[in-house]
Amino acid sequence: MSVTCEECGATVPSDKCPSCREDAPLWAKYCPHCGFKLAREVTAAKAKRKRQLCSDESCIGIIGPDGLCTDCGKRP
């Protein structure tokens, strides 16, 4: 599952909040919908490992599920 970041528009991995069942980013400590405290120590580390940075050293984007950089649009 994934959600779209409200700040940058990137697609980020998520799962369901056990309280409200809405999608919450894997690294969120609290559900952005209902405020429920999430136990995410292990899943946050997994989310960071799955992220692939853009191969262009001048770019700060990550490679999205479509295989393109979320910032510059290039392929890795």
TORSEKE-465557 format. One line per 2 residues: number of its first residue (from 1); their letters; for each residue x, z, y of N, C-alpha, C. Coordinates in pm, 1 decimal, decimal comma. Example, Ala and Ser with C-alpha at 12.3 -4.5 7.8 and 13.67 -1.06 7.14 Angstrom:
2
1) AS) 1319,0/780,0/-569,0/1230,0/780,0/-450,0/1320,0/780,0/-330,0 | 1285,0/708,0/-225,0/1367,0/714,0/-106,0/1290,0/787,0/3,0
***
This chain:
76
1) MS) 83,4/0,0/-117,5/0,0/0,0/0,0/88,1/0,0/124,3 | 30,9/-43,3/233,3/105,9/-43,7/357,6/11,2/-33,3/477,1
3) VT) 67,3/7,7/589,1/-4,4/14,1/716,0/80,7/-54,7/821,4 | 20,7/-88,5/933,5/93,6/-151,2/1042,6/131,0/-45,0/1145,5
5) CE) 258,7/-41,8/1183,4/307,7/53,0/1282,4/246,1/19,5/1417,9 | 187,8/119,6/1484,1/125,6/98,0/1613,8/228,4/73,8/1723,6
7) EC) 351,8/120,3/1704,6/456,8/104,2/1805,0/520,5/-34,3/1801,6 | 560,6/-81,7/1680,4/637,3/-205,7/1672,3/565,8/-318,7/1599,4
9) GA) 455,4/-289,0/1532,6/382,2/-391,8/1460,0/435,3/-421,1/1321,4 | 538,0/-347,8/1277,2/595,4/-368,9/1144,2/501,4/-315,3/1037,1
11) TV) 506,9/-375,6/920,7/431,4/-326,1/806,3/516,9/-221,8/736,1 | 461,4/-102,1/717,2/536,5/7,4/657,6/464,1/59,5/533,1
13) PS) 539,2/107,3/432,1/477,3/157,9/310,4/393,5/282,5/337,5 | 284,3/296,2/262,1/194,7/410,4/281,9/128,8/449,6/150,4
15) DK) 58,2/560,0/154,6/-31,3/596,7/46,0/-148,8/673,7/104,7 | -243,6/711,2/21,5/-365,9/775,5/67,6/-345,6/924,0/94,8
17) CP) -403,4/970,9/203,6/-404,9/1113,9/234,5/-496,8/1182,5/133,7 | -454,8/1294,4/73,9/-540,0/1362,7/-23,3/-664,6/1425,8/39,6
19) SC) -664,0/1442,7/170,8/-777,9/1504,9/237,6/-883,9/1403,2/279,1 | -844,4/1301,9/357,8/-942,6/1207,6/412,2/-942,2/1071,5/343,1
21) RE) -842,5/1046,3/256,0/-828,5/922,3/179,7/-795,9/799,8/265,7 | -750,0/821,0/388,8/-703,2/711,4/474,5/-555,4/687,0/446,1
23) DA) -506,2/566,5/475,9/-364,5/534,9/456,7/-278,6/609,6/557,6 | -168,3/667,8/508,9/-71,8/738,4/593,4/67,9/689,8/556,1
25) PL) 155,2/661,5/654,1/291,7/616,7/623,7/363,2/716,5/531,9 | 449,0/665,2/445,4/516,3/752,1/348,0/601,3/860,1/411,1
27) WA) 654,9/838,5/530,6/741,4/939,6/591,4/664,7/1034,4/683,1 | 533,4/1017,4/697,9/454,2/1105,1/785,4/446,9/1246,4/727,5
29) KY) 468,4/1345,2/812,4/455,8/1484,6/769,3/310,7/1530,9/775,6 | 233,3/1466,3/864,9/91,4/1497,4/880,6/13,6/1366,7/880,1
31) CP) -108,0/1369,5/827,7/-192,7/1251,0/827,5/-227,0/1213,8/971,8 | -207,1/1086,7/1011,2/-239,2/1047,3/1147,9/-389,4/1041,5/1175,3
33) HC) -470,6/1051,7/1071,5/-616,3/1043,6/1087,5/-682,7/1180,3/1095,1 | -642,4/1271,5/1005,8/-710,9/1401,7/1000,9/-618,7/1520,3/1028,1
35) GF) -486,2/1497,9/1033,8/-392,0/1606,0/1061,8/-351,5/1689,3/941,4 | -397,0/1652,7/822,8/-363,5/1726,6/701,3/-212,6/1723,7/679,0
37) KL) -152,3/1839,4/645,2/-8,4/1845,8/619,6/21,0/1781,9/484,0 | 108,8/1682,6/485,3/143,5/1607,8/364,8/276,0/1656,7/308,0
39) AR) 285,3/1664,4/176,7/410,2/1701,2/109,2/484,1/1571,0/80,8 | 583,4/1536,2/165,0/644,8/1404,2/157,7/796,1/1403,6/145,1
41) EV) 860,4/1508,0/106,6/1006,6/1509,1/103,1/1062,2/1399,9/12,3 | 1007,9/1385,6/-107,0/1060,0/1288,8/-203,0/1018,2/1147,3/-165,1
43) TA) 892,9/1127,1/-127,8/846,3/992,6/-97,9/908,7/938,5/30,7 | 943,1/1023,4/124,3/1008,4/976,8/247,7/1144,1/916,5/214,9
45) AK) 1217,9/979,6/125,1/1348,1/926,3/85,5/1330,9/791,1/15,6 | 1227,6/776,0/-66,2/1201,6/648,8/-132,5/1167,2/540,9/-31,4
47) AK) 1089,3/573,5/68,6/1049,4/475,6/170,5/1171,3/423,6/244,8 | 1265,0/510,1/277,4/1385,0/467,7/348,6/1471,8/378,8/261,4
49) RK) 1480,2/407,1/131,3/1561,4/325,2/41,7/1503,9/185,3/26,5 | 1372,1/169,2/32,1/1309,4/39,8/12,9/1325,7/-51,4/133,7
51) RQ) 1353,1/3,5/249,4/1365,8/-76,8/370,0/1492,2/-161,8/364,7 | 1478,5/-287,6/400,6/1593,4/-377,7/405,9/1611,8/-420,7/550,4
53) LC) 1729,1/-394,0/605,0/1758,4/-431,3/742,0/1783,6/-580,5/753,5 | 1755,9/-635,1/868,8/1782,8/-775,7/897,4/1933,1/-801,1/885,0
55) SD) 1968,5/-917,2/830,8/2110,6/-948,6/811,6/2179,8/-989,9/941,5 | 2103,3/-1021,1/1045,0/2160,3/-1054,7/1175,4/2206,0/-924,6/1240,9
57) ES) 2335,9/-908,3/1260,7/2390,1/-781,9/1311,5/2344,6/-746,7/1452,3 | 2293,2/-844,2/1526,8/2245,7/-815,1/1661,6/2097,0/-780,1/1664,3
59) CI) 2031,7/-782,4/1548,5/1888,1/-756,3/1538,1/1863,2/-615,1/1483,9 | 1755,4/-552,1/1527,2/1722,3/-416,9/1479,8/1601,2/-416,7/1386,9
61) GI) 1553,1/-533,9/1347,5/1433,8/-543,6/1263,5/1460,7/-511,9/1117,7 | 1350,8/-502,6/1041,2/1357,9/-484,9/896,1/1286,4/-602,3/830,8
63) IG) 1318,8/-626,9/705,9/1256,3/-735,9/632,9/1120,4/-688,6/582,8 | 1016,7/-760,9/621,7/879,5/-726,8/584,6/844,4/-780,9/447,7
65) PD) 722,2/-753,2/400,0/679,7/-797,9/268,0/672,3/-950,5/255,8 | 664,9/-1020,2/369,2/662,3/-1166,6/366,4/802,3/-1226,6/356,6
67) GL) 905,8/-1142,2/354,6/1043,3/-1188,4/342,9/1106,9/-1226,3/475,3 | 1036,7/-1200,6/586,7/1088,5/-1233,0/718,7/1118,0/-1106,4/796,8
69) CT) 1215,0/-1115,2/888,5/1247,8/-1001,7/974,7/1129,4/-973,4/1066,5 | 1095,1/-846,9/1082,4/981,9/-808,2/1166,3/1012,3/-824,7/1314,3
71) DC) 1139,7/-839,1/1351,1/1177,8/-852,0/1490,2/1208,6/-996,7/1529,4 | 1299,1/-1061,7/1455,3/1342,1/-1196,3/1494,2/1279,8/-1307,5/1409,5
73) GK) 1218,9/-1272,5/1297,4/1152,3/-1372,5/1213,4/1242,3/-1444,6/1115,0 | 1371,1/-1411,3/1111,5/1464,7/-1478,2/1021,1/1452,1/-1424,5/879,0
75) RP) 1497,0/-1503,9/783,7/1506,7/-1459,9/643,6/1641,2/-1391,0/625,2 | 1650,3/-1296,0/530,6/1778,0/-1226,2/509,7/1888,8/-1317,1/458,1
***
